């Protein structure tokens, strides 16, 4: 008769892929989403990310190799809301039959000004910049993995519970840190409009220069308007993003006297050795840079 310990061991081995080739092959469109999938999927998944660390998804141009990655996937995770404008073409080119999971399904969306058509409002896709929304992403990822790999359901449930608990602790940490910034100093300029959800969640005002987008250069008139706006509104700091050319912010800071804050991570994580190698570390790094520049 088998011992209880042996039975438990056999059950664990039956539900846990032992080799890399046994893992669920998953594709995520960009680094932040890939990190969320890794946290929920754990050892049962092999995650391939199309737009890597410090990569600009707005300017991404898929290659035949990316089509092959998609074709080999068992499940594909996307942000949606127009963030991956190239995804429809890539899916068609790949011939993939894998189910696509829209990770931000169910999130209450916000509007933002269209970078290319000032005055026209579009849905803001950057929903991961709120911890409450990240929790919705995690739950959708859990459900997508369960559907693709029912045998791993208990693993995905446990990983998601652990990750959601870490996000709860992060929420308290973020709110406590940002509370140190006086209301009058909660205004910053960033290089493109990616922090609307963060602003709504945490009582900040992020001002993205009109006419500046993540995939184009501003004109001299745009820069002059930004400088006038900073002086008029007495904006205390300007911040660069890891996916943007820093020269614009440096010029603006020189001409206004506004403080240059550190790098904010908007659409991509840092590389493994950087300060924002995971989604949780990204939020910590952004809050650390904001409080460093804005707190008295």
Short mmCIF file of the C-alpha atoms (twelve columns), coordinates in Angstrom:
data_MODEL
# 
_entry.id   MODEL 
# 
loop_
_atom_site.group_PDB 
_atom_site.id 
_atom_site.type_symbol 
_atom_site.label_atom_id 
_atom_site.label_alt_id 
_atom_site.label_comp_id 
_atom_site.label_asym_id 
_atom_site.label_seq_id 
_atom_site.Cartn_x 
_atom_site.Cartn_y 
_atom_site.Cartn_z 
_atom_site.pdbx_PDB_model_num 
ATOM 1   C CA . UNK A 1   0.000   0.000  0.000   1 
ATOM 2   C CA . UNK A 2   1.390   3.418  -0.948  1 
ATOM 3   C CA . UNK A 3   2.259   5.751  1.891   1 
ATOM 4   C CA . UNK A 4   0.404   9.049  2.268   1 
ATOM 5   C CA . UNK A 5   3.633   10.981 1.588   1 
ATOM 6   C CA . UNK A 6   4.184   9.105  -1.689  1 
ATOM 7   C CA . UNK A 7   0.594   9.677  -2.777  1 
ATOM 8   C CA . UNK A 8   0.973   13.411 -2.180  1 
ATOM 9   C CA . UNK A 9   4.240   13.455 -4.137  1 
ATOM 10  C CA . UNK A 10  2.634   11.630 -7.068  1 
ATOM 11  C CA . UNK A 11  -0.272  14.085 -7.088  1 
ATOM 12  C CA . UNK A 12  2.109   17.041 -7.171  1 
ATOM 13  C CA . UNK A 13  4.127   15.507 -9.988  1 
ATOM 14  C CA . UNK A 14  0.947   14.814 -11.964 1 
ATOM 15  C CA . UNK A 15  -0.176  18.447 -11.777 1 
ATOM 16  C CA . UNK A 16  3.217   20.128 -12.292 1 
ATOM 17  C CA . UNK A 17  5.070   20.194 -15.621 1 
ATOM 18  C CA . UNK A 18  8.513   18.725 -15.023 1 
ATOM 19  C CA . UNK A 19  10.235  19.801 -18.195 1 
ATOM 20  C CA . UNK A 20  10.306  23.010 -20.220 1 
ATOM 21  C CA . UNK A 21  8.562   21.297 -23.137 1 
ATOM 22  C CA . UNK A 22  5.650   20.390 -20.808 1 
ATOM 23  C CA . UNK A 23  4.998   24.036 -19.966 1 
ATOM 24  C CA . UNK A 24  2.129   25.983 -21.468 1 
ATOM 25  C CA . UNK A 25  3.529   28.112 -24.299 1 
ATOM 26  C CA . UNK A 26  2.178   31.642 -23.821 1 
ATOM 27  C CA . UNK A 27  2.718   34.901 -25.713 1 
ATOM 28  C CA . UNK A 28  2.212   38.333 -24.110 1 
ATOM 29  C CA . UNK A 29  2.388   41.462 -26.207 1 
ATOM 30  C CA . UNK A 30  4.581   43.682 -23.991 1 
ATOM 31  C CA . UNK A 31  6.843   43.468 -20.958 1 
ATOM 32  C CA . UNK A 32  4.419   44.629 -18.253 1 
ATOM 33  C CA . UNK A 33  1.784   42.158 -19.374 1 
ATOM 34  C CA . UNK A 34  4.399   39.415 -19.695 1 
ATOM 35  C CA . UNK A 35  5.443   39.980 -16.087 1 
ATOM 36  C CA . UNK A 36  1.843   39.678 -14.888 1 
ATOM 37  C CA . UNK A 37  1.424   36.422 -16.798 1 
ATOM 38  C CA . UNK A 38  4.638   35.044 -15.265 1 
ATOM 39  C CA . UNK A 39  3.440   35.891 -11.759 1 
ATOM 40  C CA . UNK A 40  0.112   34.142 -12.219 1 
ATOM 41  C CA . UNK A 41  1.367   31.297 -14.391 1 
ATOM 42  C CA . UNK A 42  4.456   30.484 -12.361 1 
ATOM 43  C CA . UNK A 43  6.325   27.321 -13.288 1 
ATOM 44  C CA . UNK A 44  3.515   25.980 -15.467 1 
ATOM 45  C CA . UNK A 45  3.990   28.563 -18.231 1 
ATOM 46  C CA . UNK A 46  6.715   29.551 -20.670 1 
ATOM 47  C CA . UNK A 47  6.137   33.224 -21.489 1 
ATOM 48  C CA . UNK A 48  7.369   34.892 -24.669 1 
ATOM 49  C CA . UNK A 49  7.076   38.694 -24.746 1 
ATOM 50  C CA . UNK A 50  6.912   40.455 -28.108 1 
ATOM 51  C CA . UNK A 51  7.860   44.012 -27.025 1 
ATOM 52  C CA . UNK A 52  10.615  43.614 -24.459 1 
ATOM 53  C CA . UNK A 53  11.996  45.775 -21.621 1 
ATOM 54  C CA . UNK A 54  12.407  49.475 -22.492 1 
ATOM 55  C CA . UNK A 55  10.580  48.739 -25.761 1 
ATOM 56  C CA . UNK A 56  8.052   51.123 -27.289 1 
ATOM 57  C CA . UNK A 57  4.885   49.233 -28.222 1 
ATOM 58  C CA . UNK A 58  3.609   52.292 -30.108 1 
ATOM 59  C CA . UNK A 59  6.494   52.025 -32.568 1 
ATOM 60  C CA . UNK A 60  6.842   48.227 -32.623 1 
ATOM 61  C CA . UNK A 61  7.073   46.580 -36.038 1 
ATOM 62  C CA . UNK A 62  6.553   42.797 -35.900 1 
ATOM 63  C CA . UNK A 63  8.922   40.490 -37.777 1 
ATOM 64  C CA . UNK A 64  8.408   37.031 -39.292 1 
ATOM 65  C CA . UNK A 65  10.026  35.649 -36.126 1 
ATOM 66  C CA . UNK A 66  7.263   37.264 -34.063 1 
ATOM 67  C CA . UNK A 67  4.671   35.625 -36.317 1 
ATOM 68  C CA . UNK A 68  6.314   32.255 -35.661 1 
ATOM 69  C CA . UNK A 69  6.209   32.888 -31.895 1 
ATOM 70  C CA . UNK A 70  2.516   33.616 -32.120 1 
ATOM 71  C CA . UNK A 71  1.919   30.566 -34.285 1 
ATOM 72  C CA . UNK A 72  3.475   28.313 -31.627 1 
ATOM 73  C CA . UNK A 73  1.488   29.781 -28.721 1 
ATOM 74  C CA . UNK A 74  -1.297  27.942 -26.892 1 
ATOM 75  C CA . UNK A 75  -2.760  31.186 -25.556 1 
ATOM 76  C CA . UNK A 76  -2.083  34.859 -26.348 1 
ATOM 77  C CA . UNK A 77  -2.495  37.737 -23.897 1 
ATOM 78  C CA . UNK A 78  -3.085  41.275 -25.176 1 
ATOM 79  C CA . UNK A 79  -3.819  44.566 -23.483 1 
ATOM 80  C CA . UNK A 80  -6.425  45.686 -26.007 1 
ATOM 81  C CA . UNK A 81  -8.033  49.143 -26.206 1 
ATOM 82  C CA . UNK A 82  -5.995  49.893 -29.317 1 
ATOM 83  C CA . UNK A 83  -2.632  49.636 -27.543 1 
ATOM 84  C CA . UNK A 84  -1.285  47.007 -29.926 1 
ATOM 85  C CA . UNK A 85  -2.307  48.524 -33.261 1 
ATOM 86  C CA . UNK A 86  -0.138  45.992 -35.080 1 
ATOM 87  C CA . UNK A 87  -1.679  42.904 -33.489 1 
ATOM 88  C CA . UNK A 88  -4.440  42.205 -36.025 1 
ATOM 89  C CA . UNK A 89  -1.918  42.040 -38.869 1 
ATOM 90  C CA . UNK A 90  0.392   39.830 -36.808 1 
ATOM 91  C CA . UNK A 91  -2.375  37.377 -35.908 1 
ATOM 92  C CA . UNK A 92  -3.306  37.073 -39.575 1 
ATOM 93  C CA . UNK A 93  0.318   36.581 -40.633 1 
ATOM 94  C CA . UNK A 94  0.936   33.954 -37.952 1 
ATOM 95  C CA . UNK A 95  -2.081  31.803 -38.707 1 
ATOM 96  C CA . UNK A 96  -2.416  31.180 -34.970 1 
ATOM 97  C CA . UNK A 97  -5.450  29.334 -33.676 1 
ATOM 98  C CA . UNK A 98  -4.608  30.132 -30.043 1 
ATOM 99  C CA . UNK A 99  -7.287  31.866 -27.986 1 
ATOM 100 C CA . UNK A 100 -6.652  35.544 -27.302 1 
ATOM 101 C CA . UNK A 101 -7.257  36.865 -23.784 1 
ATOM 102 C CA . UNK A 102 -7.853  40.614 -23.412 1 
ATOM 103 C CA . UNK A 103 -6.220  41.189 -20.049 1 
ATOM 104 C CA . UNK A 104 -7.975  44.442 -19.141 1 
ATOM 105 C CA . UNK A 105 -11.520 43.194 -19.821 1 
ATOM 106 C CA . UNK A 106 -13.951 44.627 -17.267 1 
ATOM 107 C CA . UNK A 107 -11.863 47.669 -16.370 1 
ATOM 108 C CA . UNK A 108 -13.650 51.016 -16.186 1 
ATOM 109 C CA . UNK A 109 -11.898 52.878 -18.982 1 
ATOM 110 C CA . UNK A 110 -10.984 56.560 -19.227 1 
ATOM 111 C CA . UNK A 111 -10.509 58.928 -22.129 1 
ATOM 112 C CA . UNK A 112 -7.342  60.660 -23.279 1 
ATOM 113 C CA . UNK A 113 -6.522  63.123 -26.019 1 
ATOM 114 C CA . UNK A 114 -5.426  61.527 -29.278 1 
ATOM 115 C CA . UNK A 115 -1.709  62.225 -29.767 1 
ATOM 116 C CA . UNK A 116 -2.154  62.651 -33.499 1 
ATOM 117 C CA . UNK A 117 -5.435  64.600 -33.452 1 
ATOM 118 C CA . UNK A 118 -5.424  67.209 -30.650 1 
ATOM 119 C CA . UNK A 119 -8.934  67.840 -29.394 1 
ATOM 120 C CA . UNK A 120 -10.178 64.358 -30.277 1 
ATOM 121 C CA . UNK A 121 -10.702 62.015 -27.330 1 
ATOM 122 C CA . UNK A 122 -9.966  58.300 -27.491 1 
ATOM 123 C CA . UNK A 123 -9.990  55.449 -24.984 1 
ATOM 124 C CA . UNK A 124 -6.856  55.431 -22.828 1 
ATOM 125 C CA . UNK A 125 -5.234  51.960 -23.066 1 
ATOM 126 C CA . UNK A 126 -2.692  52.461 -20.221 1 
ATOM 127 C CA . UNK A 127 -4.949  50.866 -17.597 1 
ATOM 128 C CA . UNK A 128 -2.097  49.055 -15.807 1 
ATOM 129 C CA . UNK A 129 -1.005  52.338 -14.187 1 
ATOM 130 C CA . UNK A 130 -3.483  51.751 -11.338 1 
ATOM 131 C CA . UNK A 131 -2.983  48.962 -8.818  1 
ATOM 132 C CA . UNK A 132 -6.729  48.318 -8.627  1 
ATOM 133 C CA . UNK A 133 -6.649  47.717 -12.377 1 
ATOM 134 C CA . UNK A 134 -3.575  45.485 -12.158 1 
ATOM 135 C CA . UNK A 135 -5.657  43.247 -9.900  1 
ATOM 136 C CA . UNK A 136 -8.259  42.953 -12.664 1 
ATOM 137 C CA . UNK A 137 -5.508  42.075 -15.137 1 
ATOM 138 C CA . UNK A 138 -4.283  39.340 -12.778 1 
ATOM 139 C CA . UNK A 139 -7.773  37.863 -12.415 1 
ATOM 140 C CA . UNK A 140 -8.320  37.842 -16.187 1 
ATOM 141 C CA . UNK A 141 -4.937  36.210 -16.711 1 
ATOM 142 C CA . UNK A 142 -5.788  33.561 -14.116 1 
ATOM 143 C CA . UNK A 143 -9.061  32.780 -15.883 1 
ATOM 144 C CA . UNK A 144 -7.356  32.656 -19.299 1 
ATOM 145 C CA . UNK A 145 -4.718  30.230 -18.055 1 
ATOM 146 C CA . UNK A 146 -7.327  28.056 -16.346 1 
ATOM 147 C CA . UNK A 147 -9.272  27.802 -19.601 1 
ATOM 148 C CA . UNK A 148 -6.159  26.892 -21.603 1 
ATOM 149 C CA . UNK A 149 -4.762  24.497 -18.982 1 
ATOM 150 C CA . UNK A 150 -7.543  23.133 -16.726 1 
ATOM 151 C CA . UNK A 151 -5.129  20.703 -15.054 1 
ATOM 152 C CA . UNK A 152 -3.240  23.668 -13.610 1 
ATOM 153 C CA . UNK A 153 -6.290  25.493 -12.267 1 
ATOM 154 C CA . UNK A 154 -5.364  25.084 -8.615  1 
ATOM 155 C CA . UNK A 155 -1.830  26.361 -9.291  1 
ATOM 156 C CA . UNK A 156 -3.102  29.434 -11.116 1 
ATOM 157 C CA . UNK A 157 -5.630  30.109 -8.349  1 
ATOM 158 C CA . UNK A 158 -2.948  29.925 -5.666  1 
ATOM 159 C CA . UNK A 159 -0.486  32.089 -7.609  1 
ATOM 160 C CA . UNK A 160 -3.169  34.696 -8.278  1 
ATOM 161 C CA . UNK A 161 -4.170  34.807 -4.601  1 
ATOM 162 C CA . UNK A 162 -0.547  35.363 -3.610  1 
ATOM 163 C CA . UNK A 163 -0.044  38.070 -6.223  1 
ATOM 164 C CA . UNK A 164 -3.270  39.880 -5.305  1 
ATOM 165 C CA . UNK A 165 -2.149  39.941 -1.669  1 
ATOM 166 C CA . UNK A 166 1.149   41.518 -2.739  1 
ATOM 167 C CA . UNK A 167 -0.767  44.116 -4.731  1 
ATOM 168 C CA . UNK A 168 -2.923  44.931 -1.684  1 
ATOM 169 C CA . UNK A 169 0.241   45.596 0.322   1 
ATOM 170 C CA . UNK A 170 1.655   47.675 -2.556  1 
ATOM 171 C CA . UNK A 171 -1.488  49.818 -2.656  1 
ATOM 172 C CA . UNK A 172 -1.059  50.781 0.989   1 
ATOM 173 C CA . UNK A 173 2.640   51.499 0.425   1 
ATOM 174 C CA . UNK A 174 1.939   53.738 -2.591  1 
ATOM 175 C CA . UNK A 175 -0.815  55.733 -0.899  1 
ATOM 176 C CA . UNK A 176 1.315   56.311 2.201   1 
ATOM 177 C CA . UNK A 177 4.226   57.582 0.102   1 
ATOM 178 C CA . UNK A 178 2.161   59.886 -2.109  1 
ATOM 179 C CA . UNK A 179 0.389   61.352 0.922   1 
ATOM 180 C CA . UNK A 180 3.670   63.158 1.699   1 
ATOM 181 C CA . UNK A 181 3.289   65.327 -1.438  1 
ATOM 182 C CA . UNK A 182 1.312   68.554 -0.788  1 
ATOM 183 C CA . UNK A 183 -1.754  68.970 -3.005  1 
ATOM 184 C CA . UNK A 184 -0.338  72.119 -4.631  1 
ATOM 185 C CA . UNK A 185 2.758   70.208 -5.819  1 
ATOM 186 C CA . UNK A 186 0.954   67.216 -7.317  1 
ATOM 187 C CA . UNK A 187 1.457   68.402 -10.899 1 
ATOM 188 C CA . UNK A 188 4.092   67.121 -13.301 1 
ATOM 189 C CA . UNK A 189 4.869   67.159 -17.021 1 
ATOM 190 C CA . UNK A 190 5.551   63.812 -18.699 1 
ATOM 191 C CA . UNK A 191 6.622   63.032 -22.228 1 
ATOM 192 C CA . UNK A 192 3.364   61.389 -23.290 1 
ATOM 193 C CA . UNK A 193 -0.085  60.834 -21.889 1 
ATOM 194 C CA . UNK A 194 0.315   57.453 -20.177 1 
ATOM 195 C CA . UNK A 195 -0.523  58.166 -16.543 1 
ATOM 196 C CA . UNK A 196 -4.232  59.029 -16.615 1 
ATOM 197 C CA . UNK A 197 -5.248  55.993 -14.560 1 
ATOM 198 C CA . UNK A 198 -2.493  56.684 -12.035 1 
ATOM 199 C CA . UNK A 199 -3.670  60.302 -11.773 1 
ATOM 200 C CA . UNK A 200 -7.277  59.290 -11.127 1 
ATOM 201 C CA . UNK A 201 -6.342  56.629 -8.589  1 
ATOM 202 C CA . UNK A 202 -3.851  58.652 -6.550  1 
ATOM 203 C CA . UNK A 203 -4.837  62.316 -6.865  1 
ATOM 204 C CA . UNK A 204 -2.020  63.449 -9.160  1 
ATOM 205 C CA . UNK A 205 -2.100  65.648 -12.260 1 
ATOM 206 C CA . UNK A 206 0.025   64.461 -15.178 1 
ATOM 207 C CA . UNK A 207 0.242   66.983 -17.999 1 
ATOM 208 C CA . UNK A 208 1.393   65.565 -21.304 1 
ATOM 209 C CA . UNK A 209 2.474   68.243 -23.793 1 
ATOM 210 C CA . UNK A 210 -0.085  68.718 -26.557 1 
ATOM 211 C CA . UNK A 211 1.234   67.593 -29.904 1 
ATOM 212 C CA . UNK A 212 3.780   65.216 -28.385 1 
ATOM 213 C CA . UNK A 213 3.306   61.500 -28.883 1 
ATOM 214 C CA . UNK A 214 5.350   58.405 -28.193 1 
ATOM 215 C CA . UNK A 215 6.052   58.017 -31.905 1 
ATOM 216 C CA . UNK A 216 6.711   61.564 -33.147 1 
ATOM 217 C CA . UNK A 217 8.870   64.605 -32.422 1 
ATOM 218 C CA . UNK A 218 7.300   67.890 -31.209 1 
ATOM 219 C CA . UNK A 219 7.581   71.061 -33.267 1 
ATOM 220 C CA . UNK A 220 9.247   74.259 -32.047 1 
ATOM 221 C CA . UNK A 221 5.763   75.737 -31.568 1 
ATOM 222 C CA . UNK A 222 4.766   72.748 -29.402 1 
ATOM 223 C CA . UNK A 223 7.845   73.213 -27.214 1 
ATOM 224 C CA . UNK A 224 7.175   76.946 -26.807 1 
ATOM 225 C CA . UNK A 225 3.603   76.189 -25.732 1 
ATOM 226 C CA . UNK A 226 4.798   73.624 -23.191 1 
ATOM 227 C CA . UNK A 227 7.271   76.104 -21.696 1 
ATOM 228 C CA . UNK A 228 4.567   78.766 -21.387 1 
ATOM 229 C CA . UNK A 229 2.242   76.245 -19.740 1 
ATOM 230 C CA . UNK A 230 4.830   75.216 -17.146 1 
ATOM 231 C CA . UNK A 231 5.547   78.819 -16.214 1 
ATOM 232 C CA . UNK A 232 1.857   79.764 -16.008 1 
ATOM 233 C CA . UNK A 233 0.833   76.754 -13.898 1 
ATOM 234 C CA . UNK A 234 4.035   76.753 -11.822 1 
ATOM 235 C CA . UNK A 235 4.603   73.062 -12.501 1 
ATOM 236 C CA . UNK A 236 7.444   71.977 -10.201 1 
ATOM 237 C CA . UNK A 237 8.923   69.052 -12.124 1 
ATOM 238 C CA . UNK A 238 9.210   67.380 -15.514 1 
ATOM 239 C CA . UNK A 239 9.759   63.672 -15.921 1 
ATOM 240 C CA . UNK A 240 11.211  61.542 -18.675 1 
ATOM 241 C CA . UNK A 241 10.022  58.066 -19.578 1 
ATOM 242 C CA . UNK A 242 12.086  55.049 -20.410 1 
ATOM 243 C CA . UNK A 243 10.530  54.758 -23.883 1 
ATOM 244 C CA . UNK A 244 11.049  58.429 -24.842 1 
ATOM 245 C CA . UNK A 245 13.873  60.635 -26.078 1 
ATOM 246 C CA . UNK A 246 15.093  62.588 -23.005 1 
ATOM 247 C CA . UNK A 247 16.246  65.655 -24.933 1 
ATOM 248 C CA . UNK A 248 12.816  67.310 -24.995 1 
ATOM 249 C CA . UNK A 249 12.439  67.243 -21.220 1 
ATOM 250 C CA . UNK A 250 16.000  68.453 -20.738 1 
ATOM 251 C CA . UNK A 251 15.374  71.449 -22.993 1 
ATOM 252 C CA . UNK A 252 12.106  72.289 -21.212 1 
ATOM 253 C CA . UNK A 253 13.751  72.065 -17.805 1 
ATOM 254 C CA . UNK A 254 16.569  74.374 -18.876 1 
ATOM 255 C CA . UNK A 255 14.154  77.032 -20.112 1 
ATOM 256 C CA . UNK A 256 11.652  76.920 -17.241 1 
ATOM 257 C CA . UNK A 257 13.682  76.099 -14.169 1 
ATOM 258 C CA . UNK A 258 11.416  73.137 -13.471 1 
ATOM 259 C CA . UNK A 259 13.197  70.287 -11.772 1 
ATOM 260 C CA . UNK A 260 13.997  67.216 -13.832 1 
ATOM 261 C CA . UNK A 261 12.660  64.221 -11.989 1 
ATOM 262 C CA . UNK A 262 13.932  60.722 -12.508 1 
ATOM 263 C CA . UNK A 263 12.764  58.294 -15.155 1 
ATOM 264 C CA . UNK A 264 9.150   57.165 -15.023 1 
ATOM 265 C CA . UNK A 265 8.220   53.776 -16.433 1 
ATOM 266 C CA . UNK A 266 5.028   53.987 -18.446 1 
ATOM 267 C CA . UNK A 267 4.622   51.396 -21.205 1 
ATOM 268 C CA . UNK A 268 7.575   49.099 -20.511 1 
ATOM 269 C CA . UNK A 269 9.593   47.634 -17.679 1 
ATOM 270 C CA . UNK A 270 13.320  48.187 -17.273 1 
ATOM 271 C CA . UNK A 271 15.767  45.404 -18.026 1 
ATOM 272 C CA . UNK A 272 16.448  42.816 -15.344 1 
ATOM 273 C CA . UNK A 273 19.135  44.910 -13.651 1 
ATOM 274 C CA . UNK A 274 17.108  48.122 -13.617 1 
ATOM 275 C CA . UNK A 275 14.800  49.672 -11.009 1 
ATOM 276 C CA . UNK A 276 11.574  48.510 -12.675 1 
ATOM 277 C CA . UNK A 277 12.228  44.895 -13.601 1 
ATOM 278 C CA . UNK A 278 8.712   43.845 -12.529 1 
ATOM 279 C CA . UNK A 279 5.319   45.531 -12.465 1 
ATOM 280 C CA . UNK A 280 5.415   45.897 -8.686  1 
ATOM 281 C CA . UNK A 281 8.928   47.366 -8.845  1 
ATOM 282 C CA . UNK A 282 7.778   49.685 -11.642 1 
ATOM 283 C CA . UNK A 283 5.087   51.157 -9.400  1 
ATOM 284 C CA . UNK A 284 7.558   51.496 -6.521  1 
ATOM 285 C CA . UNK A 285 10.143  53.157 -8.748  1 
ATOM 286 C CA . UNK A 286 7.646   55.648 -10.183 1 
ATOM 287 C CA . UNK A 287 6.344   56.587 -6.742  1 
ATOM 288 C CA . UNK A 288 9.885   56.904 -5.412  1 
ATOM 289 C CA . UNK A 289 10.824  59.309 -8.220  1 
ATOM 290 C CA . UNK A 290 7.637   61.353 -7.831  1 
ATOM 291 C CA . UNK A 291 8.034   61.784 -4.078  1 
ATOM 292 C CA . UNK A 292 11.749  62.556 -4.432  1 
ATOM 293 C CA . UNK A 293 11.009  65.427 -6.831  1 
ATOM 294 C CA . UNK A 294 7.741   66.742 -5.368  1 
ATOM 295 C CA . UNK A 295 7.708   66.189 -1.623  1 
ATOM 296 C CA . UNK A 296 8.897   69.222 0.415   1 
# 
